[in-house]
């Protein structure tokens, strides 16, 4: 086999690069979702504990490296808002994950078709790929 036959054609290199970028995007989204799920669990636990506290108990919120005294009602409101924002962000990440997975499938299918077409000698430059 000659050196020219072993090289990956530029059109295939480009599509493999797109595939790799999509895989990296998916990994990033999954990491973000996992981090968000951990935050949601922490928020839920904090809300549960806060609701158990009596109204006259001293409560504090974490602000950087210090604790600040607050009221139970204010903290519950803040945590509920954080919980709602997390739900929204989780929904957005899930939708992005679906789109990236669909894009990955399309890319894999097109690459396979292009490789099969190249192996059988068909013209492959007219194949349209997802952007």
C-alpha positions as CSV (number, residue, x, y, z in Angstrom):
1,X,0.0,0.0,0.0
2,X,1.4,3.4,-0.9
3,X,1.6,6.4,1.4
4,X,-1.1,8.2,-0.5
5,X,-3.6,5.4,0.1
6,X,-3.0,5.5,3.8
7,X,-3.7,9.2,4.2
8,X,-7.2,10.3,5.3
9,X,-8.8,12.5,2.6
10,X,-9.3,16.2,3.6
11,X,-13.1,15.9,3.4
12,X,-13.0,13.0,5.8
13,X,-10.6,14.8,8.2
14,X,-13.0,17.7,8.3
15,X,-16.0,15.6,9.1
16,X,-14.0,13.7,11.7
17,X,-13.1,17.0,13.3
18,X,-16.8,18.0,13.4
19,X,-17.6,14.7,15.0
20,X,-14.9,15.2,17.6
21,X,-16.2,18.7,18.4
22,X,-19.7,17.3,18.8
23,X,-18.5,14.6,21.1
24,X,-16.6,17.2,23.2
25,X,-19.7,19.4,23.3
26,X,-21.7,16.4,24.6
27,X,-19.2,15.6,27.3
28,X,-19.2,19.3,28.4
29,X,-23.0,19.3,28.5
30,X,-23.1,16.1,30.5
31,X,-20.6,17.5,33.0
32,X,-22.6,20.7,33.3
33,X,-25.8,18.6,33.9
34,X,-24.1,16.5,36.6
35,X,-22.8,19.7,38.4
36,X,-26.3,21.2,38.2
37,X,-27.9,18.0,39.6
38,X,-25.5,18.2,42.5
39,X,-26.4,21.8,43.1
40,X,-30.1,21.0,43.0
41,X,-29.7,18.2,45.6
42,X,-27.8,20.6,47.9
43,X,-30.5,23.2,47.4
44,X,-33.2,20.7,48.2
45,X,-31.4,19.5,51.3
46,X,-30.9,23.1,52.5
47,X,-34.6,23.9,51.9
48,X,-35.6,20.8,53.9
49,X,-33.4,21.7,56.8
50,X,-34.4,25.4,56.7
51,X,-38.1,24.5,56.8
52,X,-37.5,22.3,59.9
53,X,-36.0,25.3,61.8
54,X,-38.3,27.3,64.0
55,X,-39.0,30.9,63.0
56,X,-36.9,32.3,65.9
57,X,-33.8,30.2,65.2
58,X,-30.8,32.1,63.9
59,X,-30.1,31.3,60.3
60,X,-27.1,32.2,58.1
61,X,-26.3,32.2,54.5
62,X,-22.9,31.5,53.0
63,X,-21.4,34.4,51.1
64,X,-17.9,33.6,49.9
65,X,-15.8,32.7,52.9
66,X,-18.2,34.3,55.5
67,X,-21.6,33.6,56.9
68,X,-24.2,36.4,57.0
69,X,-27.2,36.3,59.4
70,X,-30.5,36.3,57.6
71,X,-34.1,35.5,58.1
72,X,-35.7,32.1,57.5
73,X,-38.2,33.7,55.1
74,X,-35.5,35.4,53.0
75,X,-33.4,32.3,52.8
76,X,-36.4,30.1,51.8
77,X,-37.3,32.7,49.0
78,X,-33.7,32.7,47.8
79,X,-33.4,28.9,47.7
80,X,-36.8,28.6,46.0
81,X,-35.7,31.0,43.3
82,X,-32.4,29.2,43.0
83,X,-34.4,25.9,42.6
84,X,-36.5,27.4,39.8
85,X,-33.5,28.8,38.0
86,X,-31.8,25.3,38.2
87,X,-34.9,23.7,36.8
88,X,-34.9,26.1,33.8
89,X,-31.2,25.6,33.2
90,X,-31.5,21.8,33.5
91,X,-34.3,21.9,30.9
92,X,-32.1,24.0,28.5
93,X,-29.2,21.6,29.0
94,X,-31.4,18.6,28.3
95,X,-32.6,20.2,25.0
96,X,-29.0,21.0,24.0
97,X,-28.0,17.4,24.8
98,X,-30.8,16.1,22.6
99,X,-29.7,18.4,19.7
100,X,-26.0,17.4,20.1
101,X,-26.8,13.7,20.2
102,X,-28.9,14.1,17.0
103,X,-26.1,15.9,15.3
104,X,-23.7,13.2,16.4
105,X,-25.9,10.5,14.9
106,X,-26.2,12.5,11.6
107,X,-22.5,13.0,11.4
108,X,-21.7,9.4,12.1
109,X,-24.2,8.3,9.5
110,X,-22.9,10.7,6.9
111,X,-19.2,9.8,7.6
112,X,-20.1,6.1,7.2
113,X,-21.9,6.8,4.0
114,X,-19.0,8.9,2.7
115,X,-16.5,6.2,3.6
116,X,-18.6,3.5,2.0
117,X,-19.0,5.7,-1.1
118,X,-15.3,6.3,-1.3
119,X,-14.6,2.6,-0.9
120,X,-16.9,1.8,-3.8
121,X,-15.5,4.7,-5.9
122,X,-18.6,6.9,-5.8
123,X,-18.3,10.7,-5.7
124,X,-18.5,11.9,-2.1
125,X,-18.0,15.7,-2.4
126,X,-21.8,16.3,-3.0
127,X,-22.9,14.8,0.3
128,X,-24.4,17.4,2.6
129,X,-23.6,17.2,6.3
130,X,-25.1,18.9,9.3
131,X,-23.4,22.1,10.3
